[in-house]
Amino acid sequence: MITLKNLVLRRGTKVLLDGASATINPGEKVGLVGRNGAGKSSLFGLLNHTLHEDKGDFYVPAQWRMAQVAQDMPETDMPATQFVIEGDVTLLAARQEVQAAEDSGDGERMAHAYMALHDAGEHDAPARAQALILGLGFRTDELERPVNSFSGGWRMRLQLARALMCPSDLLLLDEPTNHLDLDALVWLEAWLKRYEGTMLVISHDREFLDAVTDVTIHIERALLTRYGGNYSKFEDMRAEQMALQATAYSKQQEKVAHLQKFIARFKAKASKAKQAQSRVKALERMEKIGPVLADAEFTFEFSEPQNLPNPMLAMHEVSFGYPPLEDGGEPTVIVRNVSRSVLAGQRIGILGANGQGKSTVVKTIARDLAAISGEIIEGKGLNIGYFAQQELDVLRPADTPLEHMIRLVRDCTAQGRLSGQSTREQDLRSFLGSFNFTGDQVKQAVGSMSGGEKARLVLCMIVWQRPNLLLLDEPTNHLDLATREALSMALNEFEGTVMLVSHDRALLRAVCDEFWLVSRGGIAPFDGDLDDYQRYLLDMAKQSREAQRQEQRDQARGVAAVPAPAPKAAAPAPQASAAAPANAAARNPDQRRQDAQRRQQLAEQTRPLKKELEHNEKRTATLAQERAQLEALLSQPATPAAMADSGRRLKAVNDEIDTLESRWLELTEALDAMNAG
């Protein structure tokens, strides 16, 4: 097991751990949590021996093999498969031993070396490496591409695959989800659940932590506190612990005040001196309970938009993609012939496997790309707030947050996009302060800031512009848990429209009411929730693996491969029929008569509810048809007045459907309760 006892760890003048103790048992999956700068990555440095403790005892079993994701960007022309295979250090050592044995000419040594090479998995190493690469979102035609030909995010995925390839007893993962989209994230969760060694993971994705960890270690005020359970259990237990501590502190303060009052009153009185002295000693002996000092919460909110055009925009036969690389070339089309409208107040989560075109669609709506064909009609007064994946790279490293805000004011003024915001420097400083840029931070160069601070600055600049349509493409990649929670709360209170691409399922669940699926060159509504989507992804992955195995078998037999069918939606589970009790015939006539009376009473009580439920469902179906017709109208070219009328009617239809759905839930719950009774 791993043991840390009375550990002191410093980085420069900062004390990260001071008398910290913890134990991690073999096979445990541990989530390491704490605010930014608390020392999570430094503790990883201690575990991998790049840092050393300043005081105390620290022990990791010497025989444990360790694997972790290298943080440097790989620079090599090596094919992707070979790069990942070389992450298996046991296999590399066995290969080197085979080479050395062959050079020595020692037959016995060669026999042992070849046996060790087989045991290290030489026979299936390419298959294992390629399974990892494909699971993390690469295509089959990319398996032999040079590592250098991939972008930075994809090269970091290869570093992750390389770490997973390495046989290990201890696996250290520092923010492994940052460069993954949702399909790769679901695959990684499934892989880590099967991992048999001890694992420590740092992540700001609460659903990922909930899925893969069974122990949580919290770093707070230079101490380590161990909690049994995943992140959600940790939150519950910590809240309960803080409540108990607050109660105990309050009671102790009352007792301290009482003792001090007695001492002050009687210490000069001879007859009471002995009792006063005993109270002084009692006060000195008392083990002080500290007050509850919770981490300061970070919150912000979006200002009310100046106006809410409805629809926000309408797309008619739009194709999305990229312009030709050279004059006379053909554009690259990724998503074709989309006719959809985006309405005021909609909260749309955009789903789809990597490479299907989610970011391309968002970039085109944000005006960063031109549509390849078709027409996007924007509502009058549309004001877009766009958070792009590469937005942090757009910030100017040498400039300060205040200089970024001043430039933003200048740009918005030139474009006529000011919506009543104050442009005085002092007001801009105050606004930055509401995003935790206080004091000298407003004049700190952005290049020296952390990824989380840069992401906060981008959010600050978006909020200041008072948008009515938010386009968010992976906004949480660099945000800690507290800032993610603040973003979720702010989006829930935002009165405009949200279109969100994210692998953070907690954010998607909290914010989005509906989902669009970008797949196979088109966009369609996804009829289900995120759990349904995860099952859909796992079904796709399973069918893809089966198709690859079948293709390999067919190639071995010289048979042409048959394309795999598209994954089918999961069929609903059959409902069990209500079987009568086996001894029904044996019951006496009185019992049967009483049962019949109860059934009749229940039928009379439920009849009006069933009648209302039937009317509710018919009305909902009628409105759903009208909604589909209105959405089709809004996707066609029309005059602004006609579009506004259709938009207003569509809002009224959606409001009535929401009311009917709420009432439907009340009716079904009431009927279930009556039937259960």
Secondary structure, DSSP 8 states (H G I E B T S, - for coil): -EEEEEEEEEETTEEEEEEEEEEE-TT-EEEEE-STTSSHHHHHHHHTTSS--SEEEEE--TT--EEE---S-----SBHHHHHHTT-HHHHHHHHHHHHHHHHT-HHHHHHHHHHHHHTTGGGHHHHHHHHHHHTT--GGGTTSBGGGS-HHHHHHHHHHHHHHS--SEEEEESTTTT--HHHHHHHHHHHHH--SEEEEE-S-HHHHHHH-SEEEEEETTEEEEEES-HHHHHHHHHHHHHHHHHHHHHHHHHHHHHHHHHHHHTT-GGGHHHHHHHHHHHHHS-------------------S---SSSEEEEEEEEEE--SSTT---EEEEEEEEEEE-TT-EEEEE--TTSSHHHHHHHHTTSS--SEEEEEE-TT--EEEE-TTHHHHS-TTS-HHHHHHHHHHHHHHHT---S----HHHHHHHHHTTT--GGGGGS-GGGS-HHHHHHHHHHHHHHT--SEEEEESTTTT--HHHHHHHHHHHHH--SEEEEE-S-HHHHHHH-SEEEEEETTEEEE--S-HHHHHHHHHHHHHHHHHHHHHHHHHHHHT-----------------------TTGGGS-HHHHHHHHHHHHHHHHHHHHHHHHHHHHHHHHHHHHHHHHHHHHHHTS---HHHHHHHHHHHHHHHHHHHHHHHHHHHHHHHHHHHHH-
